[in-house]
């Protein structure tokens, strides 16, 4: 195991068995997209993101369905050419092999859950 993977594993292990708020696990950074992987298993991943206003992820595809849950803020999420405007507390499932992109209408935090099956 590389030092980086070992550090990630220790970081994730420090979250086990603790009550916490999702919003507190990742911080905003001016002009940036910040990500923090909190679970990484062969069967899937859970990653938290913080997007500063105007930041985003360009159009791409993924081989598995992905659930996006907005913790706070507002995001425009485009799936196969259709744009949805999500606010904190809302979620969308992005289907496998369909193009999707995300952009922060206002700064927002989200949880991305991808199940590899």
C-alpha positions in Angstrom: 0.0 0.0 0.0 1.4 3.4 -1.0 1.9 6.1 1.6 -1.0 8.1 0.0 -3.4 5.1 0.2 -2.3 4.4 3.7 -3.1 8.1 4.7 -6.5 7.9 3.0 -7.2 4.6 4.8 -6.3 6.1 8.2 -8.4 9.2 7.4 -11.5 7.0 6.6 -10.9 4.8 9.6 -11.0 7.9 11.8 -14.6 8.4 10.8 -15.8 5.0 11.8 -18.3 4.7 14.6 -18.6 8.5 15.0 -21.6 10.8 14.7 -20.8 13.7 12.4 -22.3 16.3 10.1 -21.5 15.7 6.4 -21.1 19.5 5.8 -18.3 19.6 8.4 -16.2 16.9 6.6 -15.2 19.1 3.6 -14.4 22.8 3.4 -14.9 25.4 0.7 -11.8 26.9 -0.9 -12.0 30.1 -3.0 -12.1 29.4 -6.7 -11.8 25.7 -6.3 -13.4 22.3 -6.1 -12.4 20.3 -3.1 -13.0 16.6 -2.7 -12.6 14.1 0.1 -13.1 10.4 -0.3 -14.6 8.9 2.8 -15.3 5.4 1.6 -13.3 3.5 -1.1 -14.1 -0.2 -1.5 -14.1 -2.5 -4.5 -17.9 -2.3 -4.4 -18.2 1.5 -4.4 -17.1 4.9 -3.2 -18.5 7.8 -1.2 -16.9 11.1 -1.9 -17.7 14.6 -0.5 -17.2 17.7 -2.6 -17.3 21.5 -2.0 -17.6 23.6 -5.1 -17.0 27.4 -4.9 -19.6 29.5 -6.9 -19.0 29.2 -10.6 -16.8 26.0 -10.3 -17.8 22.7 -11.8 -16.9 19.4 -13.4 -16.9 19.3 -17.2 -19.1 16.8 -19.2 -18.0 13.2 -18.7 -19.5 9.7 -18.3 -19.2 7.1 -15.6 -19.6 3.3 -16.0 -22.0 3.0 -13.0 -25.0 4.9 -11.7 -24.0 7.7 -9.3 -26.2 9.3 -6.6 -25.6 13.0 -6.0 -27.0 14.4 -2.7 -26.7 18.2 -2.3 -25.8 18.9 1.3 -26.2 22.7 0.9 -26.1 25.4 -1.8 -27.3 25.2 -5.4 -26.1 23.3 -8.4 -27.0 22.9 -12.0 -26.5 19.3 -13.1 -26.8 18.4 -16.7 -27.6 14.8 -17.6 -27.7 13.8 -21.3 -28.4 17.4 -22.3 -31.1 18.1 -19.7 -30.2 20.6 -16.9 -31.7 20.2 -13.4 -31.3 22.8 -10.7 -30.8 21.2 -7.3 -30.8 22.8 -3.9 -29.6 21.6 -0.5 -31.5 18.5 0.6 -32.2 17.3 -2.9 -30.7 14.4 -4.8 -30.5 13.0 -8.3 -29.2 9.7 -9.7 -27.0 10.1 -12.7 -27.4 7.0 -15.0 -24.4 5.0 -16.1 -22.9 5.8 -19.5 -24.9 9.1 -19.9 -23.0 12.3 -20.1 -23.2 14.6 -17.1 -21.7 17.8 -15.9 -22.0 19.9 -12.7 -21.7 23.6 -12.1 -22.2 25.6 -8.9 -25.0 28.1 -9.3 -24.1 29.1 -5.7 -21.4 27.4 -3.7 -22.5 24.0 -2.7 -21.4 20.8 -1.0 -22.5 17.3 -2.2 -22.0 13.7 -1.5 -21.4 11.4 -4.4 -22.2 7.7 -4.0 -21.1 5.3 -6.7 -21.9 1.6 -6.4 -19.8 -0.6 -8.7 -22.2 -3.3 -9.8 
